[in-house]
Amino acid sequence: MRSEESHLLAFRKTGPVFGAAIVTVPSPVLPAAGMAIIDVAAAGICGSDIHAYEWTSGYGFMEKFLPLTLGHEFSGIVSAVGEGVSNIRVGDRVICWPTIACGKCHACSARRPQDCSDRRIIGLHVDGGFAQSVTVPAINCRKLPDDLPLDLAALTEPLSVAVHAVNTADISHGDRTVVLGPGPIGLGMAFVASLRGADVLIAGFNDDVRLRYARELGISRTADLAKETLAEAVDRNFGRPVDRVLEATGIASSVTEGLAVLRSSGIFVVAGIHSQPIEIDLTRFVREKKQLRAAHDTTDEALSEALSLLTAHTHLLSKLATHRRPLSKAAEGFELARSREAVKVLLLPEGEQE
C-alpha cells in the first residue's frame, strides 16, 4: 500500500473533447466499508474506452463525471480492503466486474445486477483501471485461478461479454453462424460459438490482420467484406441463409446486411454500440419471424465461464493480447487500438513496452 502523500499515474478523460491525458493523482487511502484497493497489473483498451477517448456521440453522459480515469478491463492484486469485506483479502489476485449495481431496485432484488436501473460502470461513471491503483466495490471482484497469468486475466471481462452474447443467441451444435466484426469481442464470440459446435464465419472489412488472428483461433471461415458482399460470403460458405448472426462492429448498416442473410426464425444479436439508427422493414421482419436481441455487459455466470475458458485455453486465447504498452504511453496504445493492426492492447502500469 502506497503512502497517502504519494501520487500515481492515471490516464484520464479531462474534458468533453477528443483525447485523454496521463496525469498524476493522489494514491488511494484506506478504502471505505465494502471497498477494496487493487494494484493494477494490466488493463485492456476496450471499444467503449475508444468511444470515450474520441468523444463519440452517445458518450455525453460522462461529462458530469469528468475528470475521470478510464478503463474497465483490468486485473491486479488486492492491496487493501475496507470494513466488512470477506470475499477477498490482501494479496489476492483478482479481476473486476465493472458494473456497479445499486442493490435496491427490482432487477437487483431479482439477482440481475446487469439490469440494474441505476447501475454505474467503472471507467465510465467512476474512476477506472487505467491507473496504478483503483478503488472498487469488493463484491465486484473475482479471485483468479492460480495457474492463470495475471496479465492475461485482464481478458476476462471482454471474453465474458462474448460469452454472454453467445448465450443470448442460444447457439447450439451445428448452427450456421456469422460473426460481424473481428475485434476482441467478435473474435471472442467466434471462438466461444465454435466451442459450442457452431459452424462459424467471421467477417471484417479490410481486416486482414485481425482475420488472420481469427484463423489462429481455429475459425477457418473468414470473409473480407471489402472484396465481397456479406450475402456473397454467406452463399460461398454455406449456400443458404444462416441460423444466427452476432454483430460487434458498431456500424449500423451491418445490422441491416446481417438481417438479410438470416433465415426465417433465426436469431440476430447486436452487441456493438451504434451512433446511428437503422430502418427495418417491419412487415417483412414479422413475416420472416426473425428475432433481434441485444447483448450488453455480462452476467456472473458468463464471467465464471470466461475465467474457466481462459484457464483451459490460456495459450490459444493469449493471441488476443496482441500488443502491450506501459501506462505512461497510454495515448500510443490508444492510437494502436484505433487502428486495424491490433486486437487487444494491454496497458501495464509497471511494465515496459513489448
Secondary structure as UniProt FT lines:
FT   TURN            4..5
FT   STRAND          7..13
FT   STRAND          21..26
FT   TURN            33..34
FT   STRAND          35..44
FT   HELIX           47..54
FT   TURN            57..58
FT   HELIX           60..65
FT   STRAND          68..69
FT   STRAND          73..81
FT   TURN            83..84
FT   TURN            90..91
FT   STRAND          93..96
FT   STRAND          99..100
FT   HELIX           106..109
FT   TURN            110..111
FT   HELIX           113..115
FT   TURN            117..118
FT   STRAND          120..122
FT   TURN            123..125
FT   STRAND          133..137
FT   HELIX           138..140
FT   STRAND          141..143
FT   TURN            146..147
FT   TURN            150..151
FT   HELIX           152..155
FT   HELIX           156..168
FT   TURN            169..170
FT   TURN            173..174
FT   STRAND          176..180
FT   HELIX           184..195
FT   TURN            196..197
FT   STRAND          199..204
FT   HELIX           208..216
FT   TURN            217..218
FT   STRAND          221..224
FT   TURN            225..227
FT   HELIX           230..237
FT   STRAND          242..247
FT   HELIX           252..260
FT   STRAND          262..270
FT   HELIX           282..287
FT   TURN            288..289
FT   STRAND          291..294
FT   HELIX           300..312
FT   HELIX           314..317
FT   HELIX           318..320
FT   STRAND          321..326
FT   HELIX           327..329
FT   HELIX           330..338
FT   STRAND          344..348
FT   TURN            349..350
//
